[in-house]
Amino acid sequence: MTPLLGRLTRTLSCAALAFAATCAGPLHAQEWANKMFSVTSHNFGTVAKGSKTEYRFVFRNLYKEDLHVVGVRTSCGCTSPEVTKKELKTHETAEVVAKFNTRTFLGQHGATLTVTFDKPFFAEVQLRVAGNIRSDVTFDPPFVDLGNVDLGKGVERLVRVTHVGSAPWEIKDVRSANPSFEVRLSKPTQTASQTAYDLTLQLKPDAPAGYVKGQLILVTSDPRAAQIPMDVEGRVVAEVTVSPQLLALGAVPCGGTITKNVVVRANREFCITGVVCTDGCLTCEPKAAPARVHILPVTFQAGDAAGKVERQLRITTDLGEGAVPVVTVQAQVEQAAASAPQTGDSASVP
């Protein structure tokens, strides 16, 4: 082979490789973004007019690089989307909240939600929702709002369920997967044009602390809509709560430090007397002044060894031993001269 022919062959080979990488890049980028979502579609089923109907698509940054969401758009006004958090470190999670507009739309509708990322690379992920909004069934109020409930006290809420129409209509059963819910259903009030029930939901006093997010399923006699969901939301508040209980610090260089806040709340004023960590890599100053809410800057000091670090942080107060839930702290300690992004599945495009 002559030198000229050899140079020409090498040039063509490089061009072919570059072309192949350019063609494969968008597909590869799309795949890394899709992997962050465990669920990409949801069917609301049949829902009541005006009811609060939403679904949360959870995604997690699986990669070493920081993640940034540009935004989310919808193909149909029947669904309003929003992103709960746009910048995510490694292992952090966020949600795309899809809200079905049951007040202004009726009948069968669906939408495609397009989530756009620009870091670490450009990609778009499409999520799909669908559902049937009944015009003849309404809830008042549109969902069961428990609000904030003190731990151990329980609460009751009343919802009026109305069906408009002259045909016979019956709620045959009310189901829920949450053992802390107890439901009572009144006898129906019937007129020539509608049927109404008073549904009472009791959150039992033994409900555990934390957010309450669930549904009641109304089982009806209508074969067109045998099951209609009703959303339930609230929060059971312990005497002391801490947020977040999982503190994800992301990537930290060997020997480096990072500080993030932990918020501790109580129903009455209290003092932070100390912070306990087994090996001293987590530090935080006590708060001697009494308050109902304390914002604690927690500092993590990375060691010399790279790898994943997980520690338990115990916050002591003047409220007694074990009053504050334990905080789990996670960090990824990295060598300062890391040459390329790495994870179990790298987000890097060839």
BAGUKOL-763276 format. One record per residue (C-alpha): residue number from 0; residue in three letters; x, y, z. Coordinates in steps of 0.1 Angstrom, whole numbers, plus 5000, padded with zeros to 4 digits. Layout:
@resi:NUM | resn:ALA | east:X | north:Y | up:Z
...
REM end
This chain:
@resi:0 | resn:MET | east:5000 | north:5000 | up:5000
@resi:1 | resn:THR | east:5014 | north:5034 | up:4990
@resi:2 | resn:PRO | east:5018 | north:5062 | up:5017
@resi:3 | resn:LEU | east:4991 | north:5082 | up:5000
@resi:4 | resn:LEU | east:4967 | north:5053 | up:4998
@resi:5 | resn:GLY | east:4974 | north:5046 | up:5035
@resi:6 | resn:ARG | east:4967 | north:5081 | up:5046
@resi:7 | resn:LEU | east:4934 | north:5081 | up:5025
@resi:8 | resn:THR | east:4923 | north:5048 | up:5041
@resi:9 | resn:ARG | east:4930 | north:5062 | up:5076
@resi:10 | resn:THR | east:4911 | north:5094 | up:5069
@resi:11 | resn:LEU | east:4881 | north:5075 | up:5055
@resi:12 | resn:SER | east:4881 | north:5052 | up:5086
@resi:13 | resn:CYS | east:4882 | north:5081 | up:5110
@resi:14 | resn:ALA | east:4853 | north:5098 | up:5091
@resi:15 | resn:ALA | east:4833 | north:5066 | up:5092
@resi:16 | resn:LEU | east:4838 | north:5063 | up:5130
@resi:17 | resn:ALA | east:4829 | north:5099 | up:5136
@resi:18 | resn:PHE | east:4797 | north:5095 | up:5115
@resi:19 | resn:ALA | east:4788 | north:5063 | up:5134
@resi:20 | resn:ALA | east:4793 | north:5081 | up:5168
@resi:21 | resn:THR | east:4772 | north:5110 | up:5156
@resi:22 | resn:CYS | east:4744 | north:5087 | up:5145
@resi:23 | resn:ALA | east:4745 | north:5066 | up:5177
@resi:24 | resn:GLY | east:4749 | north:5096 | up:5201
@resi:25 | resn:PRO | east:4712 | north:5107 | up:5203
@resi:26 | resn:LEU | east:4700 | north:5072 | up:5207
@resi:27 | resn:HIS | east:4725 | north:5065 | up:5234
@resi:28 | resn:ALA | east:4716 | north:5098 | up:5251
@resi:29 | resn:GLN | east:4680 | north:5090 | up:5250
@resi:30 | resn:GLU | east:4686 | north:5056 | up:5266
@resi:31 | resn:TRP | east:4705 | north:5070 | up:5296
@resi:32 | resn:ALA | east:4677 | north:5095 | up:5303
@resi:33 | resn:ASN | east:4650 | north:5068 | up:5300
@resi:34 | resn:LYS | east:4668 | north:5046 | up:5325
@resi:35 | resn:MET | east:4662 | north:5071 | up:5353
@resi:36 | resn:PHE | east:4624 | north:5065 | up:5351
@resi:37 | resn:SER | east:4610 | north:5032 | up:5364
@resi:38 | resn:VAL | east:4575 | north:5042 | up:5351
@resi:39 | resn:THR | east:4568 | north:5062 | up:5319
@resi:40 | resn:SER | east:4530 | north:5058 | up:5315
@resi:41 | resn:HIS | east:4499 | north:5059 | up:5338
@resi:42 | resn:ASN | east:4462 | north:5055 | up:5333
@resi:43 | resn:PHE | east:4440 | north:5073 | up:5358
@resi:44 | resn:GLY | east:4410 | north:5052 | up:5348
@resi:45 | resn:THR | east:4376 | north:5067 | up:5353
@resi:46 | resn:VAL | east:4376 | north:5097 | up:5376
@resi:47 | resn:ALA | east:4350 | north:5121 | up:5390
@resi:48 | resn:LYS | east:4344 | north:5156 | up:5376
@resi:49 | resn:GLY | east:4364 | north:5182 | up:5396
@resi:50 | resn:SER | east:4382 | north:5156 | up:5416
@resi:51 | resn:LYS | east:4419 | north:5161 | up:5424
@resi:52 | resn:THR | east:4437 | north:5136 | up:5402
@resi:53 | resn:GLU | east:4474 | north:5135 | up:5398
@resi:54 | resn:TYR | east:4503 | north:5111 | up:5393
@resi:55 | resn:ARG | east:4540 | north:5115 | up:5402
@resi:56 | resn:PHE | east:4566 | north:5100 | up:5378
@resi:57 | resn:VAL | east:4597 | north:5096 | up:5400
@resi:58 | resn:PHE | east:4632 | north:5098 | up:5384
@resi:59 | resn:ARG | east:4666 | north:5094 | up:5400
@resi:60 | resn:ASN | east:4700 | north:5106 | up:5389
@resi:61 | resn:LEU | east:4719 | north:5073 | up:5384
@resi:62 | resn:TYR | east:4750 | north:5090 | up:5372
@resi:63 | resn:LYS | east:4781 | north:5106 | up:5385
@resi:64 | resn:GLU | east:4775 | north:5138 | up:5366
@resi:65 | resn:ASP | east:4751 | north:5165 | up:5379
@resi:66 | resn:LEU | east:4717 | north:5165 | up:5362
@resi:67 | resn:HIS | east:4697 | north:5195 | up:5351
@resi:68 | resn:VAL | east:4660 | north:5195 | up:5339
@resi:69 | resn:VAL | east:4652 | north:5224 | up:5314
@resi:70 | resn:GLY | east:4615 | north:5218 | up:5318
@resi:71 | resn:VAL | east:4585 | north:5197 | up:5309
@resi:72 | resn:ARG | east:4558 | north:5204 | up:5283
@resi:73 | resn:THR | east:4524 | north:5188 | up:5275
@resi:74 | resn:SER | east:4507 | north:5179 | up:5243
@resi:75 | resn:CYS | east:4472 | north:5185 | up:5257
@resi:76 | resn:GLY | east:4456 | north:5210 | up:5281
@resi:77 | resn:CYS | east:4439 | north:5181 | up:5299
@resi:78 | resn:THR | east:4471 | north:5176 | up:5318
@resi:79 | resn:SER | east:4493 | north:5202 | up:5336
@resi:80 | resn:PRO | east:4528 | north:5190 | up:5344
@resi:81 | resn:GLU | east:4555 | north:5203 | up:5367
@resi:82 | resn:VAL | east:4589 | north:5192 | up:5380
@resi:83 | resn:THR | east:4595 | north:5192 | up:5417
@resi:84 | resn:LYS | east:4633 | north:5197 | up:5414
@resi:85 | resn:LYS | east:4654 | north:5207 | up:5384
@resi:86 | resn:GLU | east:4690 | north:5201 | up:5396
@resi:87 | resn:LEU | east:4700 | north:5167 | up:5410
@resi:88 | resn:LYS | east:4732 | north:5154 | up:5423
@resi:89 | resn:THR | east:4741 | north:5117 | up:5421
@resi:90 | resn:HIS | east:4714 | north:5094 | up:5436
@resi:91 | resn:GLU | east:4690 | north:5123 | up:5443
@resi:92 | resn:THR | east:4654 | north:5120 | up:5431
@resi:93 | resn:ALA | east:4627 | north:5143 | up:5418
@resi:94 | resn:GLU | east:4592 | north:5139 | up:5404
@resi:95 | resn:VAL | east:4573 | north:5150 | up:5373
@resi:96 | resn:VAL | east:4538 | north:5157 | up:5387
@resi:97 | resn:ALA | east:4510 | north:5152 | up:5361
@resi:98 | resn:LYS | east:4478 | north:5169 | up:5372
@resi:99 | resn:PHE | east:4446 | north:5158 | up:5353
@resi:100 | resn:ASN | east:4424 | north:5188 | up:5347
@resi:101 | resn:THR | east:4391 | north:5173 | up:5357
@resi:102 | resn:ARG | east:4373 | north:5207 | up:5361
@resi:103 | resn:THR | east:4376 | north:5219 | up:5326
@resi:104 | resn:PHE | east:4377 | north:5186 | up:5306
@resi:105 | resn:LEU | east:4352 | north:5158 | up:5303
@resi:106 | resn:GLY | east:4354 | north:5124 | up:5286
@resi:107 | resn:GLN | east:4384 | north:5103 | up:5275
@resi:108 | resn:HIS | east:4416 | north:5123 | up:5273
@resi:109 | resn:GLY | east:4453 | north:5116 | up:5272
@resi:110 | resn:ALA | east:4486 | north:5136 | up:5270
@resi:111 | resn:THR | east:4523 | north:5131 | up:5262
@resi:112 | resn:LEU | east:4546 | north:5149 | up:5287
@resi:113 | resn:THR | east:4580 | north:5157 | up:5273
@resi:114 | resn:VAL | east:4608 | north:5162 | up:5299
@resi:115 | resn:THR | east:4639 | north:5180 | up:5285
@resi:116 | resn:PHE | east:4674 | north:5176 | up:5300
@resi:117 | resn:ASP | east:4704 | north:5196 | up:5291
@resi:118 | resn:LYS | east:4730 | north:5182 | up:5316
@resi:119 | resn:PRO | east:4750 | north:5161 | up:5315
@resi:120 | resn:PHE | east:4738 | north:5158 | up:5279
@resi:121 | resn:PHE | east:4707 | north:5168 | up:5259
@resi:122 | resn:ALA | east:4679 | north:5143 | up:5260
@resi:123 | resn:GLU | east:4641 | north:5142 | up:5260
@resi:124 | resn:VAL | east:4619 | north:5116 | up:5278
@resi:125 | resn:GLN | east:4583 | north:5112 | up:5269
@resi:126 | resn:LEU | east:4557 | north:5102 | up:5296
@resi:127 | resn:ARG | east:4521 | north:5094 | up:5288
@resi:128 | resn:VAL | east:4489 | north:5097 | up:5309
@resi:129 | resn:ALA | east:4453 | north:5090 | up:5300
@resi:130 | resn:GLY | east:4419 | north:5088 | up:5317
@resi:131 | resn:ASN | east:4382 | north:5092 | up:5315
@resi:132 | resn:ILE | east:4365 | north:5121 | up:5333
@resi:133 | resn:ARG | east:4329 | north:5114 | up:5342
@resi:134 | resn:SER | east:4305 | north:5144 | up:5341
@resi:135 | resn:ASP | east:4278 | north:5128 | up:5362
@resi:136 | resn:VAL | east:4299 | north:5120 | up:5393
@resi:137 | resn:THR | east:4313 | north:5147 | up:5416
@resi:138 | resn:PHE | east:4331 | north:5150 | up:5450
@resi:139 | resn:ASP | east:4327 | north:5178 | up:5474
@resi:140 | resn:PRO | east:4354 | north:5186 | up:5485
@resi:141 | resn:PRO | east:4374 | north:5173 | up:5454
@resi:142 | resn:PHE | east:4396 | north:5150 | up:5476
@resi:143 | resn:VAL | east:4401 | north:5140 | up:5512
@resi:144 | resn:ASP | east:4424 | north:5166 | up:5528
@resi:145 | resn:LEU | east:4435 | north:5153 | up:5562
@resi:146 | resn:GLY | east:4459 | north:5183 | up:5568
@resi:147 | resn:ASN | east:4484 | north:5180 | up:5596
@resi:148 | resn:VAL | east:4474 | north:5154 | up:5622
@resi:149 | resn:ASP | east:4491 | north:5150 | up:5656
@resi:150 | resn:LEU | east:4506 | north:5115 | up:5660
@resi:151 | resn:GLY | east:4482 | north:5093 | up:5681
@resi:152 | resn:LYS | east:4451 | north:5115 | up:5677
@resi:153 | resn:GLY | east:4435 | north:5105 | up:5643
@resi:154 | resn:VAL | east:4410 | north:5127 | up:5624
@resi:155 | resn:GLU | east:4378 | north:5124 | up:5604
@resi:156 | resn:ARG | east:4369 | north:5141 | up:5571
@resi:157 | resn:LEU | east:4335 | north:5141 | up:5552
@resi:158 | resn:VAL | east:4331 | north:5141 | up:5514
@resi:159 | resn:ARG | east:4297 | north:5143 | up:5496
@resi:160 | resn:VAL | east:4296 | north:5120 | up:5466
@resi:161 | resn:THR | east:4269 | north:5130 | up:5441
@resi:162 | resn:HIS | east:4257 | north:5112 | up:5409
@resi:163 | resn:VAL | east:4235 | north:5132 | up:5385
@resi:164 | resn:GLY | east:4210 | north:5112 | up:5365
@resi:165 | resn:SER | east:4177 | north:5094 | up:5368
@resi:166 | resn:ALA | east:4190 | north:5059 | up:5364
@resi:167 | resn:PRO | east:4196 | north:5039 | up:5396
@resi:168 | resn:TRP | east:4232 | north:5043 | up:5409
@resi:169 | resn:GLU | east:4247 | north:5027 | up:5440
@resi:170 | resn:ILE | east:4281 | north:5027 | up:5458
@resi:171 | resn:LYS | east:4284 | north:4990 | up:5467
@resi:172 | resn:ASP | east:4317 | north:4992 | up:5485
@resi:173 | resn:VAL | east:4347 | north:5014 | up:5494
@resi:174 | resn:ARG | east:4381 | north:4999 | up:5493
@resi:175 | resn:SER | east:4416 | north:5010 | up:5503
@resi:176 | resn:ALA | east:4450 | north:4994 | up:5507
@resi:177 | resn:ASN | east:4458 | north:5016 | up:5537
@resi:178 | resn:PRO | east:4451 | north:4998 | up:5570
@resi:179 | resn:SER | east:4449 | north:5032 | up:5588
@resi:180 | resn:PHE | east:4418 | north:5042 | up:5569
@resi:181 | resn:GLU | east:4383 | north:5034 | up:5581
@resi:182 | resn:VAL | east:4353 | north:5044 | up:5560
@resi:183 | resn:ARG | east:4317 | north:5049 | up:5568
@resi:184 | resn:LEU | east:4291 | north:5054 | up:5541
@resi:185 | resn:SER | east:4256 | north:5070 | up:5547
@resi:186 | resn:LYS | east:4224 | north:5057 | up:5532
@resi:187 | resn:PRO | east:4218 | north:5073 | up:5498
@resi:188 | resn:THR | east:4197 | north:5105 | up:5495
@resi:189 | resn:GLN | east:4178 | north:5101 | up:5462
@resi:190 | resn:THR | east:4157 | north:5125 | up:5441
@resi:191 | resn:ALA | east:4144 | north:5122 | up:5406
@resi:192 | resn:SER | east:4176 | north:5137 | up:5392
@resi:193 | resn:GLN | east:4204 | north:5126 | up:5415
@resi:194 | resn:THR | east:4218 | north:5102 | up:5442
@resi:195 | resn:ALA | east:4241 | north:5115 | up:5470
@resi:196 | resn:TYR | east:4262 | north:5098 | up:5497
@resi:197 | resn:ASP | east:4281 | north:5112 | up:5527
@resi:198 | resn:LEU | east:4314 | north:5094 | up:5529
@resi:199 | resn:THR | east:4333 | north:5097 | up:5562
@resi:200 | resn:LEU | east:4370 | north:5088 | up:5563
@resi:201 | resn:GLN | east:4386 | north:5082 | up:5597
@resi:202 | resn:LEU | east:4424 | north:5082 | up:5599
@resi:203 | resn:LYS | east:4430 | north:5059 | up:5629
@resi:204 | resn:PRO | east:4450 | north:5071 | up:5659
@resi:205 | resn:ASP | east:4476 | north:5043 | up:5653
@resi:206 | resn:ALA | east:4485 | north:5058 | up:5619
@resi:207 | resn:PRO | east:4524 | north:5061 | up:5617
@resi:208 | resn:ALA | east:4541 | north:5094 | up:5614
@resi:209 | resn:GLY | east:4548 | north:5107 | up:5579
@resi:210 | resn:TYR | east:4530 | north:5117 | up:5548
@resi:211 | resn:VAL | east:4497 | north:5101 | up:5540
@resi:212 | resn:LYS | east:4492 | north:5096 | up:5502
@resi:213 | resn:GLY | east:4466 | north:5071 | up:5491
@resi:214 | resn:GLN | east:4432 | north:5065 | up:5475
@resi:215 | resn:LEU | east:4398 | north:5052 | up:5482
@resi:216 | resn:ILE | east:4382 | north:5031 | up:5455
@resi:217 | resn:LEU | east:4345 | north:5035 | up:5452
@resi:218 | resn:VAL | east:4329 | north:5004 | up:5438
@resi:219 | resn:THR | east:4297 | north:5013 | up:5420
@resi:220 | resn:SER | east:4268 | north:4996 | up:5403
@resi:221 | resn:ASP | east:4275 | north:5013 | up:5370
@resi:222 | resn:PRO | east:4292 | north:4989 | up:5345
@resi:223 | resn:ARG | east:4307 | north:5018 | up:5326
@resi:224 | resn:ALA | east:4326 | north:5030 | up:5357
@resi:225 | resn:ALA | east:4327 | north:5001 | up:5382
@resi:226 | resn:GLN | east:4355 | north:5017 | up:5401
@resi:227 | resn:ILE | east:4361 | north:5055 | up:5408
@resi:228 | resn:PRO | east:4392 | north:5066 | up:5428
@resi:229 | resn:MET | east:4392 | north:5093 | up:5454
@resi:230 | resn:ASP | east:4426 | north:5108 | up:5465
@resi:231 | resn:VAL | east:4435 | north:5111 | up:5502
@resi:232 | resn:GLU | east:4463 | north:5134 | up:5514
@resi:233 | resn:GLY | east:4477 | north:5145 | up:5547
@resi:234 | resn:ARG | east:4505 | north:5143 | up:5571
@resi:235 | resn:VAL | east:4508 | north:5127 | up:5606
@resi:236 | resn:VAL | east:4532 | north:5148 | up:5626
@resi:237 | resn:ALA | east:4552 | north:5134 | up:5654
@resi:238 | resn:GLU | east:4563 | north:5155 | up:5684
@resi:239 | resn:VAL | east:4596 | north:5159 | up:5666
@resi:240 | resn:THR | east:4602 | north:5155 | up:5629
@resi:241 | resn:VAL | east:4634 | north:5158 | up:5608
@resi:242 | resn:SER | east:4637 | north:5166 | up:5571
@resi:243 | resn:PRO | east:4653 | north:5151 | up:5551
@resi:244 | resn:GLN | east:4658 | north:5118 | up:5569
@resi:245 | resn:LEU | east:4679 | north:5107 | up:5540
@resi:246 | resn:LEU | east:4706 | north:5134 | up:5534
@resi:247 | resn:ALA | east:4722 | north:5128 | up:5500
@resi:248 | resn:LEU | east:4754 | north:5148 | up:5497
@resi:249 | resn:GLY | east:4764 | north:5136 | up:5462
@resi:250 | resn:ALA | east:4800 | north:5135 | up:5451
@resi:251 | resn:VAL | east:4827 | north:5148 | up:5475
@resi:252 | resn:PRO | east:4865 | north:5148 | up:5466
@resi:253 | resn:CYS | east:4888 | north:5129 | up:5489
@resi:254 | resn:GLY | east:4897 | north:5152 | up:5519
@resi:255 | resn:GLY | east:4870 | north:5176 | up:5509
@resi:256 | resn:THR | east:4840 | north:5189 | up:5529
@resi:257 | resn:ILE | east:4804 | north:5196 | up:5521
@resi:258 | resn:THR | east:4776 | north:5212 | up:5542
@resi:259 | resn:LYS | east:4739 | north:5207 | up:5539
@resi:260 | resn:ASN | east:4710 | north:5216 | up:5561
@resi:261 | resn:VAL | east:4687 | north:5194 | up:5582
@resi:262 | resn:VAL | east:4655 | north:5209 | up:5595
@resi:263 | resn:VAL | east:4642 | north:5197 | up:5629
@resi:264 | resn:ARG | east:4606 | north:5206 | up:5640
@resi:265 | resn:ALA | east:4585 | north:5200 | up:5671
@resi:266 | resn:ASN | east:4551 | north:5210 | up:5685
@resi:267 | resn:ARG | east:4568 | north:5230 | up:5712
@resi:268 | resn:GLU | east:4601 | north:5249 | up:5717
@resi:269 | resn:PHE | east:4632 | north:5228 | up:5723
@resi:270 | resn:CYS | east:4670 | north:5229 | up:5722
@resi:271 | resn:ILE | east:4695 | north:5209 | up:5701
@resi:272 | resn:THR | east:4720 | north:5195 | up:5727
@resi:273 | resn:GLY | east:4743 | north:5176 | up:5704
@resi:274 | resn:VAL | east:4750 | north:5156 | up:5673
@resi:275 | resn:VAL | east:4764 | north:5120 | up:5674
@resi:276 | resn:CYS | east:4783 | north:5102 | up:5646
@resi:277 | resn:THR | east:4802 | north:5070 | up:5651
@resi:278 | resn:ASP | east:4835 | north:5081 | up:5635
@resi:279 | resn:GLY | east:4833 | north:5119 | up:5637
@resi:280 | resn:CYS | east:4830 | north:5126 | up:5599
@resi:281 | resn:LEU | east:4798 | north:5145 | up:5605
@resi:282 | resn:THR | east:4797 | north:5176 | up:5626
@resi:283 | resn:CYS | east:4771 | north:5202 | up:5636
@resi:284 | resn:GLU | east:4769 | north:5229 | up:5662
@resi:285 | resn:PRO | east:4743 | north:5225 | up:5690
@resi:286 | resn:LYS | east:4715 | north:5251 | up:5692
@resi:287 | resn:ALA | east:4711 | north:5263 | up:5728
@resi:288 | resn:ALA | east:4684 | north:5288 | up:5721
@resi:289 | resn:PRO | east:4649 | north:5272 | up:5723
@resi:290 | resn:ALA | east:4628 | north:5272 | up:5691
@resi:291 | resn:ARG | east:4601 | north:5251 | up:5674
@resi:292 | resn:VAL | east:4621 | north:5249 | up:5642
@resi:293 | resn:HIS | east:4659 | north:5244 | up:5640
@resi:294 | resn:ILE | east:4679 | north:5246 | up:5608
@resi:295 | resn:LEU | east:4711 | north:5226 | up:5613
@resi:296 | resn:PRO | east:4741 | north:5229 | up:5589
@resi:297 | resn:VAL | east:4756 | north:5194 | up:5588
@resi:298 | resn:THR | east:4792 | north:5192 | up:5576
@resi:299 | resn:PHE | east:4807 | north:5160 | up:5562
@resi:300 | resn:GLN | east:4845 | north:5156 | up:5561
@resi:301 | resn:ALA | east:4856 | north:5131 | up:5535
@resi:302 | resn:GLY | east:4885 | north:5108 | up:5542
@resi:303 | resn:ASP | east:4913 | north:5097 | up:5519
@resi:304 | resn:ALA | east:4897 | north:5066 | up:5506
@resi:305 | resn:ALA | east:4873 | north:5067 | up:5476
@resi:306 | resn:GLY | east:4839 | north:5050 | up:5477
@resi:307 | resn:LYS | east:4804 | north:5052 | up:5489
@resi:308 | resn:VAL | east:4800 | north:5064 | up:5525
@resi:309 | resn:GLU | east:4768 | north:5059 | up:5546
@resi:310 | resn:ARG | east:4766 | north:5071 | up:5582
@resi:311 | resn:GLN | east:4739 | north:5074 | up:5608
@resi:312 | resn:LEU | east:4735 | north:5109 | up:5624
@resi:313 | resn:ARG | east:4718 | north:5111 | up:5658
@resi:314 | resn:ILE | east:4705 | north:5144 | up:5670
@resi:315 | resn:THR | east:4700 | north:5148 | up:5707
@resi:316 | resn:THR | east:4676 | north:5173 | up:5723
@resi:317 | resn:ASP | east:4662 | north:5184 | up:5756
@resi:318 | resn:LEU | east:4630 | north:5165 | up:5748
@resi:319 | resn:GLY | east:4644 | north:5132 | up:5759
@resi:320 | resn:GLU | east:4663 | north:5102 | up:5745
@resi:321 | resn:GLY | east:4654 | north:5091 | up:5710
@resi:322 | resn:ALA | east:4629 | north:5120 | up:5704
@resi:323 | resn:VAL | east:4645 | north:5128 | up:5669
@resi:324 | resn:PRO | east:4644 | north:5102 | up:5641
@resi:325 | resn:VAL | east:4678 | north:5091 | up:5630
@resi:326 | resn:VAL | east:4692 | north:5108 | up:5598
@resi:327 | resn:THR | east:4709 | north:5086 | up:5572
@resi:328 | resn:VAL | east:4737 | north:5105 | up:5554
@resi:329 | resn:GLN | east:4751 | north:5093 | up:5521
@resi:330 | resn:ALA | east:4781 | north:5105 | up:5500
@resi:331 | resn:GLN | east:4802 | north:5093 | up:5472
@resi:332 | resn:VAL | east:4839 | north:5101 | up:5479
@resi:333 | resn:GLU | east:4860 | north:5105 | up:5448
@resi:334 | resn:GLN | east:4896 | north:5108 | up:5438
@resi:335 | resn:ALA | east:4902 | north:5144 | up:5430
@resi:336 | resn:ALA | east:4918 | north:5136 | up:5396
@resi:337 | resn:ALA | east:4890 | north:5114 | up:5383
@resi:338 | resn:SER | east:4894 | north:5113 | up:5345
@resi:339 | resn:ALA | east:4859 | north:5104 | up:5333
@resi:340 | resn:PRO | east:4824 | north:5100 | up:5345
@resi:341 | resn:GLN | east:4817 | north:5066 | up:5359
@resi:342 | resn:THR | east:4787 | north:5047 | up:5374
@resi:343 | resn:GLY | east:4772 | north:5013 | up:5370
@resi:344 | resn:ASP | east:4759 | north:5028 | up:5337
@resi:345 | resn:SER | east:4777 | north:5059 | up:5326
@resi:346 | resn:ALA | east:4757 | north:5087 | up:5310
@resi:347 | resn:SER | east:4786 | north:5095 | up:5287
@resi:348 | resn:VAL | east:4779 | north:5094 | up:5249
@resi:349 | resn:PRO | east:4805 | north:5077 | up:5228
REM end
